[in-house]
Amino acid sequence: MKKISFLFILLLTFVAKGLAQDRLKTLTEERQVLYSKYKESESQSSGIFGNRTKDDMQSSIEALKEIMAKDNEILDELNNLSEKSKSDFTEQYNDLIQQNNELREKNRELTELSERHKGWSKENHTILESIEEEKTFTLSISAVVAFLLIVYVIKFYTLKSKYNELKKQQRLE
């Protein structure tokens, strides 16, 4: 969601810059028209012997005043663009700092989870080793008991056959 809003703000910034640049271009074109008007008024000489009259001079002064006013508008627009650019840069910088902080927090959480996982892995490994040792011990005891049982059964039948032989001998005697 933050990425979408960031992209939306970025799009608005480009649109606003485009509009501001269009406004600046329009003001510059208007200034060029005013400058042409001034040049035309400078070339006017309606006085006797081709001299400039007071009215000619006044029209040149008026044209210069209009040019100065237009220059002031252009400077204001440039200042607005500069301020907008600075605020956009500051906003983007703050967004990047916020994203950096969020990424650091996520990295810290991942490191924490990784450490917990390592602890669990060690614990699980220890449990598996103890289970394996118990299994080996149980298997060993079972093997010993089975061996003793086999020995007992063999001994039992051996003794029983000897007992039966003795009994036969005693009956024969």
C-alpha positions as CSV (number, residue, x, y, z in Angstrom):
1,M,0.0,0.0,0.0
2,K,2.9,2.3,0.8
3,K,4.5,1.6,-2.5
4,I,1.3,2.5,-4.3
5,S,0.9,5.7,-2.4
6,F,4.5,6.6,-3.1
7,L,4.1,5.9,-6.8
8,F,0.9,8.0,-6.8
9,I,2.7,10.9,-5.1
10,L,5.6,10.5,-7.6
11,L,3.1,10.6,-10.5
12,L,1.5,13.8,-9.1
13,T,4.9,15.4,-8.7
14,F,5.7,14.7,-12.3
15,V,2.3,16.0,-13.4
16,A,2.7,19.1,-11.2
17,K,6.2,19.7,-12.5
18,G,4.9,19.3,-16.1
19,L,2.2,21.9,-15.4
20,A,4.6,24.2,-13.7
21,Q,7.1,23.9,-16.6
22,D,4.2,24.6,-19.0
23,R,3.4,27.7,-17.0
24,L,7.0,28.7,-17.1
25,K,7.2,28.2,-20.9
26,T,4.0,30.3,-21.3
27,L,5.4,33.1,-19.2
28,T,8.7,33.0,-21.2
29,E,6.8,33.2,-24.5
30,E,4.7,36.1,-23.1
31,R,8.0,37.8,-22.1
32,Q,9.3,37.4,-25.7
33,V,6.2,39.0,-27.1
34,L,6.6,41.9,-24.6
35,Y,10.3,42.2,-25.6
36,S,9.3,42.3,-29.3
37,K,6.8,45.0,-28.4
38,Y,9.6,46.9,-26.6
39,K,11.9,46.6,-29.5
40,E,9.2,47.9,-31.8
41,S,8.5,50.9,-29.5
42,E,12.3,51.7,-29.4
43,S,12.4,51.9,-33.1
44,Q,9.5,54.4,-33.3
45,S,10.6,58.0,-33.9
46,S,7.5,60.1,-34.4
47,G,9.2,63.5,-33.6
48,I,10.4,66.2,-35.9
49,F,13.6,65.2,-37.8
50,G,13.2,61.6,-36.8
51,N,13.7,62.2,-33.1
52,R,11.9,60.3,-30.4
53,T,9.1,62.1,-28.6
54,K,8.0,61.9,-25.0
55,D,5.2,59.6,-26.0
56,D,7.6,57.3,-27.8
57,M,9.8,57.2,-24.7
58,Q,6.8,56.6,-22.5
59,S,5.7,53.7,-24.6
60,S,9.2,52.2,-24.3
61,I,9.1,52.7,-20.5
62,E,5.7,51.0,-20.3
63,A,7.0,48.1,-22.4
64,L,10.0,47.8,-20.0
65,K,7.6,47.8,-17.0
66,E,5.6,45.1,-18.5
67,I,8.8,43.1,-19.2
68,M,9.9,43.6,-15.5
69,A,6.5,42.5,-14.3
70,K,6.7,39.4,-16.5
71,D,10.3,38.8,-15.3
72,N,9.0,38.9,-11.7
73,E,6.2,36.4,-12.5
74,I,8.9,34.1,-14.1
75,L,11.1,34.5,-11.0
76,D,8.1,33.7,-8.7
77,E,7.3,30.6,-10.8
78,L,11.0,29.5,-10.6
79,N,10.9,30.0,-6.9
80,N,7.7,28.0,-6.6
81,L,9.3,25.2,-8.7
82,S,12.4,25.3,-6.5
83,E,10.4,25.1,-3.3
84,K,8.2,22.4,-4.8
85,S,11.3,20.5,-5.8
86,K,12.9,20.9,-2.4
87,S,9.7,19.7,-0.6
88,D,9.4,16.8,-3.0
89,F,13.0,15.9,-2.4
90,T,12.5,16.2,1.4
91,E,9.4,14.1,1.2
92,Q,11.1,11.4,-0.9
93,Y,14.1,11.5,1.4
94,N,11.8,11.1,4.5
95,D,10.0,8.2,2.7
96,L,13.4,6.5,2.0
97,I,14.5,7.0,5.6
98,Q,11.2,5.5,6.8
99,Q,11.6,2.5,4.4
100,N,15.2,2.1,5.5
101,N,14.0,2.0,9.2
102,E,11.3,-0.5,8.3
103,L,13.8,-2.7,6.5
104,R,16.2,-2.5,9.4
105,E,13.4,-3.5,11.8
106,K,12.5,-6.4,9.6
107,N,16.2,-7.4,9.3
108,R,16.5,-7.3,13.1
109,E,13.3,-9.4,13.4
110,L,14.8,-11.9,10.9
111,T,18.1,-12.1,12.8
112,E,16.1,-12.7,16.0
113,L,14.1,-15.4,14.4
114,S,17.2,-16.9,12.9
115,E,18.9,-17.0,16.4
116,R,15.7,-18.6,17.8
117,H,15.8,-21.2,15.0
118,K,19.4,-22.0,15.7
119,G,18.5,-22.5,19.4
120,W,15.7,-24.8,18.5
121,S,17.8,-26.6,16.0
122,K,20.5,-27.2,18.7
123,E,17.8,-28.3,21.1
124,N,16.2,-30.7,18.5
125,H,19.7,-32.1,17.7
126,T,20.3,-32.7,21.4
127,I,16.9,-34.4,21.7
128,L,17.6,-36.6,18.6
129,E,21.0,-37.6,20.0
130,S,19.5,-38.6,23.3
131,I,16.7,-40.6,21.6
132,E,19.4,-42.3,19.4
133,E,21.4,-43.1,22.6
134,E,18.3,-44.5,24.3
135,K,17.5,-46.5,21.2
136,T,21.0,-47.9,21.0
137,F,20.9,-48.7,24.8
138,T,17.5,-50.4,24.4
139,L,18.7,-52.4,21.4
140,S,21.9,-53.4,23.3
141,I,19.9,-54.6,26.3
142,S,17.4,-56.4,24.1
143,A,20.4,-58.2,22.4
144,V,21.9,-59.2,25.7
145,V,18.5,-60.4,27.0
146,A,17.9,-62.4,23.8
147,F,21.4,-63.9,24.0
148,L,20.8,-64.9,27.6
149,L,17.5,-66.3,26.8
150,I,19.0,-68.4,23.9
151,V,21.7,-69.6,26.3
152,Y,19.1,-70.4,29.0
153,V,17.0,-72.3,26.5
154,I,20.0,-74.3,25.2
155,K,21.2,-75.0,28.7
156,F,17.6,-76.0,29.8
157,Y,17.2,-78.5,27.0
158,T,20.7,-79.8,27.5
159,L,20.1,-80.3,31.2
160,K,16.7,-81.8,30.5
161,S,18.1,-84.3,28.1
162,K,20.8,-85.2,30.7
163,Y,18.1,-85.5,33.3
164,N,16.1,-87.8,31.1
165,E,19.2,-89.9,30.4
166,L,19.8,-90.2,34.1
167,K,16.3,-91.2,34.8
168,K,16.5,-93.9,32.1
169,Q,19.7,-95.2,33.6
170,Q,18.1,-95.3,37.0
171,R,15.2,-97.2,35.7
172,L,17.5,-99.6,34.0
173,E,19.4,-100.2,37.1
